Amino acid sequence: MDDALKDSHDQSNGGTGKSLMIRGLKEVSKVFVLDGKNKSLDSDKHILGGLQPEHDIISVEDGGKNLGFEFFYNKITGFVEVNPKHGQSYTLSFEEAAKLVGTFNFGLRKIDGSDFRRLFFVSFGDYYHSKTDSFKEERKVSSDFGYSLFQG
C-alpha cells in the first residue's frame, strides 16, 4: 500500500513502486493475476478458474477502493476453491494453494482483528515519482541503478 497520508478514503496515490515489487516476484515465481479494479471481482464464481497448483502467488493488482477484504479471508487462511469455466472444480489445500499479495492505492475502510491476522503490510513511499507540482524532478529506479531492473 502507499504510505502517503490521505485526506479521505477516496483519495488515491500511486507510482510508488508497488508494481515493481510484484514484477520482481514474477521473475522468481509463477503468478496468477487478478484485476483489482474489476467491480465484479468478489462476485465472479470463476475468478480463480485459471489457477493451477503450479502457481505460487495470486496477485490482486491495483485493488479498487470498494474491494472488500473479507472476500479473501478463506483464500488466505484456508482451502482455495478453483472453479474453471467449462471444467470440473477442485480444491487446493492451504499448503498447496498460492499465497495472496495485492497492491492498493486506497486504504482499507475498516480494519479489525480478523484483518490484522491475515495482513502483512508493506508500505511504499513516494521516493520514486514523476515530475509534478509537488515534485520538482522525476526520480526513477533506472536513474539510481543506471539500468532498468527488469527488461522485456
MDTraj code that builds the backbone (N, CA, C; nanometers):
import mdtraj as md
import numpy as np

residues = "MET ASP ASP ALA LEU LYS ASP SER HIS ASP GLN SER ASN GLY GLY THR GLY LYS SER LEU MET ILE ARG GLY LEU LYS GLU VAL SER LYS VAL PHE VAL LEU ASP GLY LYS ASN LYS SER LEU ASP SER ASP LYS HIS ILE LEU GLY GLY LEU GLN PRO GLU HIS ASP ILE ILE SER VAL GLU ASP GLY GLY LYS ASN LEU GLY PHE GLU PHE PHE TYR ASN LYS ILE THR GLY PHE VAL GLU VAL ASN PRO LYS HIS GLY GLN SER TYR THR LEU SER PHE GLU GLU ALA ALA LYS LEU VAL GLY THR PHE ASN PHE GLY LEU ARG LYS ILE ASP GLY SER ASP PHE ARG ARG LEU PHE PHE VAL SER PHE GLY ASP TYR TYR HIS SER LYS THR ASP SER PHE LYS GLU GLU ARG LYS VAL SER SER ASP PHE GLY TYR SER LEU PHE GLN GLY".split()
xyz = np.array([
    [0.0837, -0.1183, 0.0000],
    [0.0000, 0.0000, 0.0000],
    [0.0873, 0.1234, 0.0000],
    [0.0301, 0.2346, -0.0472],
    [0.1027, 0.3606, -0.0459],
    [0.1114, 0.4135, 0.0955],
    [0.2218, 0.4793, 0.1267],
    [0.2442, 0.5324, 0.2598],
    [0.1983, 0.6769, 0.2741],
    [0.1619, 0.7402, 0.1645],
    [0.1225, 0.8814, 0.1691],
    [-0.0047, 0.8983, 0.2516],
    [-0.0053, 1.0024, 0.3369],
    [-0.1245, 1.0346, 0.4136],
    [-0.2327, 1.0831, 0.3181],
    [-0.3546, 1.0410, 0.3466],
    [-0.4662, 1.0763, 0.2609],
    [-0.5687, 1.1564, 0.3402],
    [-0.6347, 1.2482, 0.2715],
    [-0.7379, 1.3289, 0.3363],
    [-0.8693, 1.2539, 0.3498],
    [-0.8909, 1.1515, 0.2634],
    [-1.0147, 1.0740, 0.2690],
    [-0.9896, 0.9354, 0.2104],
    [-1.0882, 0.8462, 0.2271],
    [-1.0784, 0.7107, 0.1704],
    [-1.0860, 0.7123, 0.0185],
    [-1.1362, 0.8224, -0.0366],
    [-1.1495, 0.8327, -0.1813],
    [-1.0213, 0.8775, -0.2498],
    [-0.9259, 0.9269, -0.1731],
    [-0.8015, 0.9754, -0.2316],
    [-0.7103, 0.8584, -0.2663],
    [-0.6541, 0.8643, -0.3843],
    [-0.5675, 0.7580, -0.4340],
    [-0.4297, 0.8145, -0.4652],
    [-0.3278, 0.7386, -0.4327],
    [-0.1911, 0.7733, -0.4702],
    [-0.1330, 0.6540, -0.5430],
    [-0.0344, 0.6760, -0.6223],
    [0.0271, 0.5654, -0.6945],
    [0.1683, 0.6020, -0.7355],
    [0.2287, 0.5135, -0.8137],
    [0.3625, 0.5395, -0.8643],
    [0.4710, 0.5289, -0.7604],
    [0.4497, 0.4451, -0.6591],
    [0.5471, 0.4368, -0.5502],
    [0.6344, 0.3121, -0.5542],
    [0.6109, 0.2223, -0.6465],
    [0.6949, 0.1035, -0.6573],
    [0.6280, -0.0268, -0.6192],
    [0.4987, -0.0234, -0.5880],
    [0.4291, -0.1470, -0.5512],
    [0.4344, -0.2478, -0.6648],
    [0.4049, -0.2033, -0.7848],
    [0.4054, -0.2932, -0.9005],
    [0.5458, -0.3430, -0.9320],
    [0.6457, -0.2626, -0.9026],
    [0.7846, -0.3049, -0.9224],
    [0.8163, -0.4244, -0.8321],
    [0.7666, -0.4203, -0.7095],
    [0.7882, -0.5338, -0.6187],
    [0.7203, -0.6597, -0.6732],
    [0.5973, -0.6459, -0.7216],
    [0.5255, -0.7608, -0.7761],
    [0.5972, -0.8107, -0.9014],
    [0.6486, -0.7202, -0.9812],
    [0.7252, -0.7606, -1.1007],
    [0.8457, -0.8451, -1.0605],
    [0.9104, -0.8093, -0.9510],
    [1.0212, -0.8902, -0.9006],
    [0.9758, -1.0294, -0.8612],
    [0.8600, -1.0396, -0.7984],
    [0.8055, -1.1709, -0.7620],
    [0.7777, -1.2537, -0.8866],
    [0.7323, -1.1883, -0.9942],
    [0.7041, -1.2591, -1.1189],
    [0.8306, -1.3142, -1.1829],
    [0.9443, -1.2558, -1.1522],
    [1.0710, -1.3035, -1.2065],
    [1.1143, -1.4361, -1.1427],
    [1.0695, -1.4611, -1.0198],
    [1.1143, -1.5803, -0.9475],
    [1.0009, -1.6761, -0.9104],
    [0.8768, -1.6410, -0.9432],
    [0.7611, -1.7220, -0.9053],
    [0.6613, -1.7267, -1.0199],
    [0.5716, -1.8243, -1.0116],
    [0.4614, -1.8305, -1.1084],
    [0.3428, -1.7581, -1.0447],
    [0.3001, -1.6484, -1.1095],
    [0.1999, -1.5591, -1.0509],
    [0.0694, -1.5640, -1.1308],
    [-0.0408, -1.5796, -1.0599],
    [-0.1749, -1.5723, -1.1163],
    [-0.2288, -1.4334, -1.0843],
    [-0.2680, -1.3572, -1.1863],
    [-0.3039, -1.2163, -1.1687],
    [-0.4550, -1.1965, -1.1701],
    [-0.5019, -1.1165, -1.0743],
    [-0.6413, -1.0733, -1.0700],
    [-0.6448, -0.9220, -1.0851],
    [-0.7382, -0.8714, -1.1638],
    [-0.7549, -0.7279, -1.1826],
    [-0.8324, -0.6716, -1.0634],
    [-0.7640, -0.6014, -0.9763],
    [-0.8267, -0.5481, -0.8558],
    [-0.9308, -0.4405, -0.8816],
    [-0.9317, -0.3831, -0.9999],
    [-1.0311, -0.2809, -1.0329],
    [-1.1589, -0.3419, -1.0912],
    [-1.1580, -0.4725, -1.1149],
    [-1.2761, -0.5421, -1.1660],
    [-1.3872, -0.5324, -1.0613],
    [-1.4939, -0.4600, -1.0949],
    [-1.6009, -0.4356, -0.9983],
    [-1.6756, -0.5621, -0.9574],
    [-1.6666, -0.6687, -1.0377],
    [-1.7351, -0.7933, -1.0024],
    [-1.6370, -0.8980, -0.9488],
    [-1.5191, -0.8539, -0.9101],
    [-1.4164, -0.9464, -0.8618],
    [-1.4687, -1.0357, -0.7489],
    [-1.5367, -0.9769, -0.6528],
    [-1.5810, -1.0545, -0.5369],
    [-1.7125, -1.1288, -0.5594],
    [-1.7693, -1.1225, -0.6812],
    [-1.8913, -1.1983, -0.7096],
    [-1.8739, -1.2965, -0.8253],
    [-1.7586, -1.2984, -0.8876],
    [-1.7319, -1.3866, -1.0014],
    [-1.6979, -1.5265, -0.9496],
    [-1.7857, -1.6234, -0.9749],
    [-1.7619, -1.7588, -0.9236],
    [-1.6484, -1.8302, -0.9964],
    [-1.6014, -1.7738, -1.1069],
    [-1.4898, -1.8326, -1.1816],
    [-1.3612, -1.7500, -1.1668],
    [-1.3570, -1.6650, -1.0671],
    [-1.2453, -1.5715, -1.0512],
    [-1.1099, -1.6429, -1.0482],
    [-1.1050, -1.7596, -0.9907],
    [-0.9797, -1.8352, -0.9830],
    [-0.9796, -1.9530, -1.0806],
    [-1.0609, -1.9448, -1.1838],
    [-1.0766, -2.0541, -1.2794],
    [-0.9477, -2.0998, -1.3450],
    [-0.8539, -2.0100, -1.3660],
    [-0.7275, -2.0455, -1.4299],
    [-0.6153, -2.0774, -1.3328],
    [-0.6444, -2.0720, -1.2034],
    [-0.5418, -2.1010, -1.1031],
    [-0.5007, -2.2473, -1.1096],
    [-0.3718, -2.2711, -1.1092],
    [-0.3176, -2.4065, -1.1156],
    [-0.2333, -2.4340, -0.9904],
    [-0.2147, -2.5606, -0.9549],
    [-0.1290, -2.5920, -0.8396],
    [0.0138, -2.5379, -0.8551],
    [0.0584, -2.5135, -0.9786],
    [0.1941, -2.4618, -1.0020],
    [0.2086, -2.3148, -0.9642],
    [0.0970, -2.2428, -0.9514],
    [0.1048, -2.1012, -0.9151],
    [0.1525, -2.0872, -0.7711],
    [0.2475, -1.9967, -0.7523],
    [0.2994, -1.9676, -0.6182],
    [0.2252, -1.8517, -0.5529],
    [0.1781, -1.7593, -0.6368],
    [0.1219, -1.6344, -0.5865],
    [-0.0044, -1.5999, -0.6638],
    [-0.1046, -1.5485, -0.5911],
    [-0.2210, -1.4839, -0.6502],
    [-0.2010, -1.3349, -0.6246],
    [-0.1909, -1.2577, -0.7308],
    [-0.1663, -1.1145, -0.7177],
    [-0.2908, -1.0352, -0.7550],
    [-0.3455, -0.9636, -0.6570],
    [-0.4563, -0.8724, -0.6815],
    [-0.3916, -0.7386, -0.7156],
    [-0.3979, -0.7005, -0.8424],
    [-0.3262, -0.5812, -0.8866],
    [-0.4171, -0.4600, -0.8886],
    [-0.3740, -0.3566, -0.8157],
    [-0.4404, -0.2272, -0.8130],
    [-0.5826, -0.2382, -0.7598],
    [-0.5947, -0.2915, -0.6391],
    [-0.7259, -0.3104, -0.5777],
    [-0.8057, -0.1823, -0.5681],
    [-0.9320, -0.1898, -0.6073],
    [-1.0205, -0.0736, -0.6055],
    [-1.0599, -0.0347, -0.4639],
    [-1.1100, 0.0871, -0.4508],
    [-1.1399, 0.1405, -0.3176],
    [-1.2553, 0.0685, -0.2496],
    [-1.3419, 0.0034, -0.3239],
    [-1.4563, -0.0645, -0.2638],
    [-1.4389, -0.2161, -0.2571],
    [-1.3212, -0.2647, -0.2894],
    [-1.2971, -0.4083, -0.2843],
    [-1.2945, -0.4531, -0.1385],
    [-1.3874, -0.5405, -0.1024],
    [-1.3976, -0.5871, 0.0352],
    [-1.2918, -0.6914, 0.0680],
    [-1.2141, -0.6668, 0.1690],
    [-1.1071, -0.7589, 0.2062],
    [-1.1623, -0.8916, 0.2578],
    [-1.2822, -0.8912, 0.3145],
    [-1.3412, -1.0143, 0.3681],
    [-1.3531, -1.1232, 0.2621],
    [-1.3676, -1.0835, 0.1374],
    [-1.3770, -1.1786, 0.0268],
    [-1.2565, -1.2718, 0.0227],
    [-1.1426, -1.2242, 0.0656],
    [-1.0186, -1.3009, 0.0554],
    [-0.9879, -1.3851, 0.1799],
    [-1.0635, -1.3706, 0.2882],
    [-1.0322, -1.4393, 0.4141],
    [-1.0010, -1.5877, 0.3953],
    [-1.0955, -1.6634, 0.3397],
    [-1.0757, -1.8082, 0.3260],
    [-0.9638, -1.8421, 0.2285],
    [-0.9441, -1.7573, 0.1290],
    [-0.8375, -1.7822, 0.0315],
    [-0.6997, -1.7603, 0.0931],
    [-0.6941, -1.6852, 0.2005],
    [-0.5672, -1.6568, 0.2680],
    [-0.5365, -1.7630, 0.3725],
    [-0.6356, -1.8029, 0.4492],
    [-0.6100, -1.8895, 0.5642],
    [-0.6628, -2.0310, 0.5518],
    [-0.7279, -2.0636, 0.4406],
    [-0.7865, -2.1971, 0.4300],
    [-0.7686, -2.2577, 0.2930],
    [-0.8661, -2.3389, 0.2571],
    [-0.8681, -2.4020, 0.1258],
    [-0.9028, -2.2990, 0.0183],
    [-0.8589, -2.3243, -0.1026],
    [-0.8926, -2.2376, -0.2153],
    [-0.9738, -2.3192, -0.3150],
    [-1.0938, -2.2717, -0.3418],
    [-1.1818, -2.3367, -0.4381],
    [-1.1524, -2.2818, -0.5774],
    [-1.1223, -2.3706, -0.6716],
    [-1.0965, -2.3330, -0.8109],
    [-1.2125, -2.3853, -0.8936],
    [-1.2792, -2.2956, -0.9636],
    [-1.3979, -2.3314, -1.0404],
    [-1.3795, -2.2849, -1.1848],
    [-1.3096, -2.3638, -1.2665],
    [-1.2866, -2.3215, -1.4053],
    [-1.4157, -2.3251, -1.4872],
    [-1.4285, -2.2302, -1.5798],
    [-1.5431, -2.2343, -1.6714],
    [-1.5322, -2.3599, -1.7559],
    [-1.6419, -2.4282, -1.7725],
    [-1.6492, -2.5485, -1.8566],
    [-1.5555, -2.6593, -1.8086],
    [-1.5257, -2.6617, -1.6810],
    [-1.4387, -2.7657, -1.6272],
    [-1.4831, -2.8077, -1.4885],
    [-1.4201, -2.9104, -1.4379],
    [-1.4509, -2.9629, -1.3057],
    [-1.3827, -2.8768, -1.1992],
    [-1.4576, -2.8364, -1.0983],
    [-1.3981, -2.7580, -0.9905],
    [-1.3145, -2.8496, -0.9008],
    [-1.2187, -2.7895, -0.8337],
    [-1.1338, -2.8652, -0.7414],
    [-1.0878, -2.7734, -0.6293],
    [-1.0334, -2.8316, -0.5256],
    [-0.9914, -2.7585, -0.4069],
    [-0.8426, -2.7765, -0.3857],
    [-0.7765, -2.6657, -0.3521],
    [-0.6348, -2.6705, -0.3146],
    [-0.6252, -2.6482, -0.1642],
    [-0.5492, -2.7316, -0.0959],
    [-0.5309, -2.7150, 0.0480],
    [-0.4468, -2.5898, 0.0738],
    [-0.4426, -2.5458, 0.1963],
    [-0.3619, -2.4292, 0.2327],
    [-0.2171, -2.4480, 0.1885],
    [-0.1643, -2.5675, 0.2104],
    [-0.0242, -2.5949, 0.1756],
    [-0.0009, -2.5905, 0.0241],
    [-0.0990, -2.6349, -0.0529],
    [-0.0870, -2.6388, -0.1994],
    [-0.1161, -2.5042, -0.2648],
    [-0.2013, -2.4256, -0.2018],
    [-0.2555, -2.3059, -0.2651],
    [-0.1523, -2.1940, -0.2732],
    [-0.1651, -2.1157, -0.3792],
    [-0.0835, -1.9957, -0.3960],
    [-0.1149, -1.8981, -0.2831],
    [-0.0171, -1.8203, -0.2441],
    [-0.0361, -1.7203, -0.1392],
    [-0.0738, -1.5874, -0.2041],
    [-0.1519, -1.5098, -0.1339],
    [-0.2117, -1.3894, -0.1888],
    [-0.1284, -1.2653, -0.1582],
    [-0.1071, -1.1826, -0.2612],
    [-0.0485, -1.0496, -0.2446],
    [-0.1387, -0.9516, -0.3186],
    [-0.1290, -0.8267, -0.2834],
    [-0.2101, -0.7275, -0.3528],
    [-0.1478, -0.5905, -0.3456],
    [-0.1754, -0.5104, -0.4463],
    [-0.1330, -0.3714, -0.4453],
    [-0.2581, -0.2846, -0.4391],
    [-0.2541, -0.1848, -0.3512],
    [-0.3699, -0.0993, -0.3275],
    [-0.3253, 0.0453, -0.3140],
    [-0.3934, 0.1338, -0.3825],
    [-0.3684, 0.2766, -0.3683],
    [-0.4582, 0.3383, -0.2624],
    [-0.5583, 0.2634, -0.2203],
    [-0.6541, 0.3109, -0.1213],
    [-0.6335, 0.2338, 0.0084],
    [-0.6616, 0.2993, 0.1206],
    [-0.6572, 0.2304, 0.2488],
    [-0.7805, 0.1443, 0.2673],
    [-0.7740, 0.0493, 0.3594],
    [-0.8911, -0.0320, 0.3914],
    [-0.9893, 0.0523, 0.4707],
    [-1.1168, 0.0379, 0.4407],
    [-1.2192, 0.1196, 0.5069],
    [-1.2354, 0.0818, 0.6533],
    [-1.2220, -0.0423, 0.6832],
    [-1.2283, -0.0878, 0.8234],
    [-1.1184, -0.1910, 0.8429],
    [-1.0589, -0.1878, 0.9572],
    [-0.9567, -0.2871, 0.9892],
    [-0.9862, -0.3367, 1.1293],
    [-1.0062, -0.4679, 1.1419],
    [-1.0289, -0.5253, 1.2741],
    [-0.9343, -0.6435, 1.2945],
    [-0.9530, -0.7174, 1.4012],
    [-0.8641, -0.8289, 1.4333],
    [-0.8579, -0.9346, 1.3252],
    [-0.9712, -0.9605, 1.2597],
    [-0.9729, -1.0598, 1.1519],
    [-0.8848, -1.0157, 1.0356],
    [-0.8835, -0.8863, 1.0111],
    [-0.7980, -0.8334, 0.9043],
    [-0.6507, -0.8420, 0.9451],
    [-0.6197, -0.7948, 1.0639],
    [-0.4805, -0.7925, 1.1089],
    [-0.4173, -0.9311, 1.1111],
    [-0.4969, -1.0340, 1.1410],
    [-0.4428, -1.1703, 1.1433],
    [-0.4061, -1.2192, 1.0033],
    [-0.4592, -1.1553, 0.9019],
    [-0.4376, -1.2002, 0.7636],
    [-0.3485, -1.1067, 0.6825],
    [-0.3149, -0.9925, 0.7363],
    [-0.2396, -0.8924, 0.6611],
    [-0.0946, -0.8823, 0.7057],
    [-0.0091, -0.8607, 0.6097],
    [0.1297, -0.8204, 0.6342],
    [0.1481, -0.6955, 0.5498],
    [0.1481, -0.5805, 0.6161],
    [0.1562, -0.4545, 0.5444],
    [0.2985, -0.4279, 0.4975],
    [0.3111, -0.3880, 0.3728],
    [0.4361, -0.3368, 0.3185],
    [0.4012, -0.2004, 0.2625],
    [0.4586, -0.0987, 0.3201],
    [0.4242, 0.0374, 0.2855],
    [0.5295, 0.0960, 0.1923],
    [0.4855, 0.1670, 0.0892],
    [0.5748, 0.2252, -0.0099],
    [0.5648, 0.3764, -0.0064],
    [0.6787, 0.4421, 0.0031],
    [0.6836, 0.5871, -0.0002],
    [0.6913, 0.6369, -0.1430],
    [0.7013, 0.7667, -0.1588],
    [0.6996, 0.8263, -0.2920],
    [0.8383, 0.8747, -0.3361],
    [0.9430, 0.8061, -0.2924],
    [1.0776, 0.8441, -0.3343],
    [1.0886, 0.8444, -0.4866],
    [1.0375, 0.7410, -0.5513],
    [1.0321, 0.7387, -0.6974],
    [0.9000, 0.8015, -0.7392],
    [0.9072, 0.9000, -0.8265],
    [0.7881, 0.9756, -0.8631],
    [0.8097, 1.0495, -0.9947],
    [0.7000, 1.0919, -1.0528],
    [0.7034, 1.1758, -1.1724],
    [0.7177, 1.3217, -1.1313],
    [0.7549, 1.4039, -1.2254],
    [0.7619, 1.5474, -1.2006],
    [0.6196, 1.6020, -1.1971],
    [0.5843, 1.6679, -1.0882],
    [0.4500, 1.7242, -1.0701],
    [0.4639, 1.8592, -1.0005],
    [0.3506, 1.9165, -0.9640],
    [0.3539, 2.0407, -0.8862],
    [0.4209, 2.0188, -0.7511],
    [0.4050, 1.8978, -0.6954],
    [0.4635, 1.8664, -0.5648],
    [0.6103, 1.8272, -0.5744],
    [0.6506, 1.7704, -0.6881],
    [0.7876, 1.7230, -0.7060],
    [0.8517, 1.7972, -0.8225],
    [0.9638, 1.8614, -0.7957],
    [1.0310, 1.9431, -0.8971],
    [1.1101, 1.8613, -0.9977],
    [1.1359, 1.7335, -0.9653],
    [1.2127, 1.6469, -1.0548],
    [1.1516, 1.5077, -1.0565],
    [1.1826, 1.4338, -1.1604],
    [1.1396, 1.2944, -1.1692],
    [1.2485, 1.2060, -1.1101],
    [1.2090, 1.1041, -1.0348],
    [1.3033, 1.0042, -0.9839],
    [1.2588, 0.8678, -1.0313],
    [1.3499, 0.7966, -1.0986],
    [1.3204, 0.6633, -1.1493],
    [1.4238, 0.5650, -1.0949],
    [1.3840, 0.4392, -1.0850],
    [1.4751, 0.3341, -1.0413],
    [1.5972, 0.3306, -1.1326],
    [1.5748, 0.3446, -1.2627],
    [1.6855, 0.3380, -1.3584],
    [1.7856, 0.4517, -1.3377],
    [1.7405, 0.5650, -1.2854],
    [1.8331, 0.6754, -1.2570],
    [1.9277, 0.6385, -1.1434],
    [1.8778, 0.5691, -1.0430],
    [1.9617, 0.5294, -0.9294],
    [2.0568, 0.4154, -0.9638],
    [2.0085, 0.3191, -1.0423],
    [2.0879, 0.1994, -1.0688],
    [2.1584, 0.2015, -1.2040],
    [2.1199, 0.2939, -1.2899],
    [2.1833, 0.3035, -1.4209],
    [2.1233, 0.2111, -1.5270],
    [2.0202, 0.1371, -1.4900],
    [1.9531, 0.0472, -1.5833],
    [1.8172, 0.0079, -1.5243],
    [1.7295, -0.0434, -1.6091],
    [1.6019, -0.0939, -1.5619],
    [1.6240, -0.2290, -1.4932],
    [1.5544, -0.2518, -1.3850],
    [1.5723, -0.3780, -1.3125],
    [1.5234, -0.4979, -1.3923],
    [1.4172, -0.4786, -1.4686],
    [1.3586, -0.5903, -1.5428],
    [1.3432, -0.5481, -1.6872],
    [1.4013, -0.6219, -1.7759],
    [1.3907, -0.5942, -1.9195],
    [1.2839, -0.6843, -1.9794],
    [1.2180, -0.6361, -2.0814],
    [1.1229, -0.7215, -2.1506],
    [0.9866, -0.6692, -2.1593],
])
top = md.Topology()
chain = top.add_chain()
for i, resn in enumerate(residues, 1):
    res = top.add_residue(resn, chain, resSeq=i)
    for name in ("N", "CA", "C"):
        top.add_atom(name, md.element.get_by_symbol(name[0]), res)
traj = md.Trajectory(xyz[None], top)
